[in-house]
Amino acid sequence: MGSHRLRCLSSPACLLFAFAVLLAIMPGLAAARTRRYTFNVTMATVTRLCVTKSIPTVNGRFPGPKVVVREGDRLVVKVHNNINNNVTFHWHGVRQLRSGWADGPSYITQCPIRPGQSYAYDFRVVGQRGTLWWHAHFSWLRATLYGALVILPPRGVGYPFPKPYREVPLMIGEWFNADPEAVIRQAMQTGGGPNVSDAYTFNGLPGPTYNCSANDTFKLKVKPGRTYMLRLINAALNDELFFAVANHTLTVVQADANYVKPFAATTLVISPGQTMDVLLTAATNPSSPAFAIAVAPYTNTVGTFDNTTANAVLEYAPQRAAVLRGIPAPALPLYNDTGAVANFSANFRSLTSAQYPERVPQSVDRRFFFAVGLGVDPCQSRVNGTCQGPNGTRFAASMNNVSFTMPKTSLLQAHYQRRYSGVLKANFPTAPPRPFNYTGTPPNNTFVSHGTRVVPLKFNTTVEVVMQDTSILGAESHPLHLHGYDFYVVGQGFGNYDANNDTAKYNLVDPVQRNTISVPTAGWVAIRFVADNPGVWIMHCHLDVHLSWGLAMAWLVNDGPLPNQKLPPPPSDIPRC
């Protein structure tokens, strides 16, 4: 055998053949790389709105570092916790195929990383490309612990739209002058609503509409005629937001790391947790040297949100901070303009091309109906002498009247060890225990039940979930995020869901694929997914105050029969409770 190999290496024809084979396999070899990052969680001193405070940061940066991978890459992020709080990190929107140990929600897939401890998140990015993000998933720490996660296509694969001149992550957040942990701690003690934030931010900067902030303005410098891709991420804790750029039209090309049929819009709506890639072409002859990039809240809960409009700047020519207030600004919808939200949301369709086909489930194995919204707890024992919810109660939130109780150990570890007793119950209701007029007059009893209750699913079960908003304490939109999966949004509408008539209107051809979708105000949304990823996956409202009040549930997806359909053992460095 050795002599044959030597003769081949000395043959020009054989060498050419070997070279051709090497060229053929090199793209695949180059595509699958391991990208390594180190996250040092430390306190850093930051000044915003003339307030200097110490905040949790990753590597001393606010927002944190941008993580860049290519589709197919392995990502390893070693986290060192150097603050006095427990912490975990969630890679929002990453499917985590058989890597649930790296998903990150505290007490769901892992116990928190304690002060002084470390943990390495290790997973592959499979079948996804576009913009996602990472954030802390412990209490309200994500107020400052977040950053962009950019997934590039494999080398040699382009975008299904013209390549932009430049790509710019634009993270919209909230700034609290107070400690966000103290804000939610006070709310949980009193049973009332939390204090709202003091400003919205663009990449951590509040901008010129707030006092003492003209110099803290994000500026996007553009060249006339060039096309830019804004990688938009709503990292705000508690607000859905309208977004617009004065005198410019935006083309939406991606949602939650899934390509969509491009469509034009002058105003966008983006919910906490959602991402969008949008194209902006700078004017050839702009009518002003600068234009405002603006956000303002969308909500139907009067008095519980920051009603300011925040600005960044699209800059054709340098502008002094003193004149930024006078630049052209977009006319954003009113804060409660549900019609504008519905009209924008109706535009989303999957790309559905030969290169990016859709596999929308045409049939369903299990159907669920979740009534989503706020409720209350009776004030049986007063905390600090106050119960500041409606009529002397304490705020709570629920799905199907079950308010999620966070366990004291990791649900995924309990599932892997088949140790359920005292940890969880597999009896989450498939429908509300007491049906009522969900968008009409609220029922007399608005009290909720509490528990750590999950839905068990067999591997490869096709699931449909209709999520129905309720008006118990006022109808409002709820951005629901599902961990471990993308899902197809097959239908949505207003009023109470009617299975007989609304199912016939489903889009089973090119529905948008997302990981976070807002249940419409006084309406419903239907999603479908295939439970092909074993593990325990939380689904929760991405308004953090609602998550704190218990608006969450979890899916327990069992192993499949084949080796590549089973949850692997936990890594050796996984934190212990």
Summary of the structure (lengths in Angstrom):
residues: 577
radius of gyration: 24.5
end to end distance: 56.8
largest distance: 90.6
contacts: 1938
relative contact order: 0.13
helix: 14%
strand: 38%
